[in-house]
Amino acid sequence: MKSGITMRDPTAETASVLRQRANPLDTLKGRTVALMDIGKMRGDEFIDRLEQLCHDRGVATRRYKKPTNTRVAPREMIADIAAHCEAVIIALSDCGSCTSCSTHDLSDLDKLGLAGVSVLTEEFRQAFEQQKSAIGFDAASIYVPHPMQNKTTAELHAFAEQSVDEILSAICTAAAPNPVRRAA
Amino acid sequence: MHAAFPESGLLIFAKRECDTCAMVEPVLGELARTGQPIVVLTQDDPTFPESLAPIDDTALEHSFRFDIEAVPTVIRMENGKEVARTFGWNRAEWSRVSGVDGLGAGLPDMRPGCGSKTREPGVYEELVARFGDTGFASRRITIGAWDDDIEACFDRGWSDGLPVVPPTDARIIRMLSGTARRPDEVIGLVPPNLLPITVEKVAINAVMAGCKPEYMPVVLAALEAALEPEATMHGVLCTTCFSGPILVVNGPIAREIGMNSGINCLGQGNRANATIGRALQLIIRNVGGGRPGELDRAVLGGPGKLTFCFAEDESDKTWMPLSVARGIAPGKNAITLFQGDGIQGFIDQRSRTPEQLTKSLAMALLAVGHPKLCEFTNAMLVLVPEHYAIFRDAGWDRDRITRELHAAMVRSGADVVQGAHGIGEGIDPKRRDETAVNKFWPEGLLIVHAGGQAGLFSAICAGWTGGRFRHESKPVTREIRP
């Protein structure tokens, strides 16, 4: 990613240069989680399974799909999410433009007070970090294996199964990151 | 150094738009024909002079690194080091530097050159930022290539709600040129988080506020005033009341930097007034951590918390300036920080004598805070020229006006104790039997002369409630140093 102008920090530099993200929710009970499909191919298969898994856990969701992964979400969609949901899961970024645009979406929703997390493929970990620092926002992320475009639907569903609890714990402090381990 | 530069030989900096450079073009050819290595660097037109295959220095990096002040400049290099230089055209000097005699036959003996492009206004700071060492200690923050710099400042929480000027190195260097103080000098600890602030951080926030470099001494003095314990900036920031710092500038600097002390001086439209007050508030926000809703708990706040700064009108020599009344020598630059609220207009177009006007002003001043609260806040009266003229023409000076106003505000305890007139608010019931209760502390009424020449409309700024602690919270006046 190309960088733009450089400025100097006007603060006392006691905190991170990144804006702190909105606090995760204390409970998902009675809350609605937006599932934002960024509009990239195959992402819907992952989100279909994620949606099911949320419902299995008693988490209410509301689906959204961006017209294209190559642009930020339409303002109406951001407003609708903010009006109806308390948290947002954005998935599934596996390219540069989707990583950039979806991080901006996450930042915009964060500014409206929504606890959010972005799901990306491992390959875009660094791009996400760069985008975070360019926006100045300490965004949360969960990674699934890369590449995903050549995977079967069953494999994509497995990604969702493996990551759902981690994803939910990123938006809610009461959600357990790994129920299996906790049970043990 | 550039790969094409000779270890030993001549470097010549030139630009086409310089007549002297154009005049010496044949001389450059003469030097080249002597066989010694010669490299011409051109600041404006990469094709000038065509015959000598010049190095394009339109980015001015080499001109900056060699600290070129004028063109043409001839530099002799030996073993990679500069050993001699001259600038402009001077046959003897060129001979000394080049070792070649009889150059430029037919040319005059000497002719001055032109300024280097590196020294054009605004350029040098950009070059220091790009190629030099700024020495800045503050953290660098680089935004994305397509991100909007002003939005990036908003996103990082650096703004008071209005757009700020992005603090780039070139702008900070220019801002620092407005003060003689070192960038790493620590001014003090900024409340509410009590974190140290350097001159460099002041400059960064002054850039963001929109200040010009020549405002820096005033911004620094405003900050020093705010950091005086008596200024109680901590409380003024965190208070649930309306208050913020109101800054009054005295002395010649007010005129020099174009501050407004006349028409609409408490309003919008003057850059110095608007940005000096804003810079102080941005410092409190960004360095001190004083953000509304967090530690700034004002129930309503006030528009003056964005900025509230103006100059006193010192043009009427019968009027003693505020700074002089507060102990600063006449003619010195000074700033006064008053912890106060927005303005309460005072309309009186009927009083003709100083006695009438005093009673009238006193009546309005009694309303400060609450009509029944006494010695609870200070107050600032901004007396406009037409109102002051009524006093002046009767021979009343600052001292007399202040004294008479205090006297006109004295009331009995019974009149203002809690419960009196069926109103719960008021002074301590134990003071019921006092016969003379003052509205303000003797030093708690500040009078400033300012405003347009037409209009019998003065203004009262209520002071912060912290002023009730007479010896703990006071207005502060500081001399402005370069």
Boltz contact constraints between the chains, C-beta under 6 A:
constraints:
  - contact:
      token1: [A, 2]
      token2: [B, 145]
      max_distance: 6.0
  - contact:
      token1: [A, 3]
      token2: [B, 142]
      max_distance: 6.0
  - contact:
      token1: [A, 3]
      token2: [B, 145]
      max_distance: 6.0
  - contact:
      token1: [A, 4]
      token2: [B, 143]
      max_distance: 6.0
  - contact:
      token1: [A, 4]
      token2: [B, 144]
      max_distance: 6.0
  - contact:
      token1: [A, 4]
      token2: [B, 145]
      max_distance: 6.0
  - contact:
      token1: [A, 4]
      token2: [B, 147]
      max_distance: 6.0
  - contact:
      token1: [A, 5]
      token2: [B, 149]
      max_distance: 6.0
  - contact:
      token1: [A, 6]
      token2: [B, 140]
      max_distance: 6.0
  - contact:
      token1: [A, 6]
      token2: [B, 142]
      max_distance: 6.0
  - contact:
      token1: [A, 7]
      token2: [B, 141]
      max_distance: 6.0
  - contact:
      token1: [A, 7]
      token2: [B, 166]
      max_distance: 6.0
  - contact:
      token1: [A, 7]
      token2: [B, 167]
      max_distance: 6.0
  - contact:
      token1: [A, 7]
      token2: [B, 168]
      max_distance: 6.0
  - contact:
      token1: [A, 8]
      token2: [B, 138]
      max_distance: 6.0
  - contact:
      token1: [A, 8]
      token2: [B, 167]
      max_distance: 6.0
  - contact:
      token1: [A, 8]
      token2: [B, 204]
      max_distance: 6.0
  - contact:
      token1: [A, 9]
      token2: [B, 138]
      max_distance: 6.0
  - contact:
      token1: [A, 9]
      token2: [B, 139]
      max_distance: 6.0
  - contact:
      token1: [A, 9]
      token2: [B, 141]
      max_distance: 6.0
  - contact:
      token1: [A, 10]
      token2: [B, 158]
      max_distance: 6.0
  - contact:
      token1: [A, 10]
      token2: [B, 167]
      max_distance: 6.0
  - contact:
      token1: [A, 10]
      token2: [B, 204]
      max_distance: 6.0
  - contact:
      token1: [A, 10]
      token2: [B, 205]
      max_distance: 6.0
  - contact:
      token1: [A, 10]
      token2: [B, 208]
      max_distance: 6.0
  - contact:
      token1: [A, 10]
      token2: [B, 286]
      max_distance: 6.0
  - contact:
      token1: [A, 11]
      token2: [B, 286]
      max_distance: 6.0
  - contact:
      token1: [A, 12]
      token2: [B, 195]
      max_distance: 6.0
  - contact:
      token1: [A, 12]
      token2: [B, 287]
      max_distance: 6.0
  - contact:
      token1: [A, 13]
      token2: [B, 139]
      max_distance: 6.0
  - contact:
      token1: [A, 17]
      token2: [B, 141]
      max_distance: 6.0
  - contact:
      token1: [A, 134]
      token2: [B, 143]
      max_distance: 6.0
  - contact:
      token1: [A, 134]
      token2: [B, 144]
      max_distance: 6.0
  - contact:
      token1: [A, 134]
      token2: [B, 147]
      max_distance: 6.0
  - contact:
      token1: [A, 136]
      token2: [B, 155]
      max_distance: 6.0
  - contact:
      token1: [A, 136]
      token2: [B, 156]
      max_distance: 6.0
